[in-house]
Amino acid sequence: MAFTHLYNDNFKPAIEQSKLALVDFWATWCNPCRMIAPIVEAISDEFDGSVDVFKVDVDESPETAVENGVMSIPTIIIYKNGQEQERIVGYRSREDLVAIIEKYL
């Protein structure tokens, strides 16, 4: 798996250093999060080298979730050069996520 878990202490540096990042805000108890997890993992493998894929457990890193305005999960945020570009709330298909990512490559 080519994704990295981020926490309150390493979120900002990781996003600022990343050219293009997909961040999956999730929690272990969230069923839609569990449904989208294999899609996010497949995307991390498919775009390895061109997109940094990160996961943030909102229960482990609540400050990061609040700072990024995450109100419900799953929320996926696309960052380019440290700036938020797009926000996807709820479950989306692999095809939808790939199309969104490709807009920013």
C-alpha positions, 0 to 999 in steps of 0.5 A: 500500500502506497498511502501514509497515515497522517496525524495532528503533528505531521499533517501540515508538513506532509501536505505542504511538501506534496505536489498533489495529495489526496487525503481521506478523512475517515474513522474505523466505525464508519461503514461508508469509510470502510466501503471506500477504503479499498478504492482509496488503496487502489488509487494510491497504488495506481497513482503512486509517484504522481499523487500522494495518498494520505489517511487521517483517522478523525478520532485519532486526529480531531484537531486536523479534522476541525482545522480542515472543516471536516464535518462528516466522513468519509471526506476526501480532500484534494490538495495541490501545492498545499492548497485545497482544490476539491472536496468530496463528501460521502462514498464515490466510485473509483471512476469518479475519484480517478476522474477528479484526480486526473483534473489536477495532474 
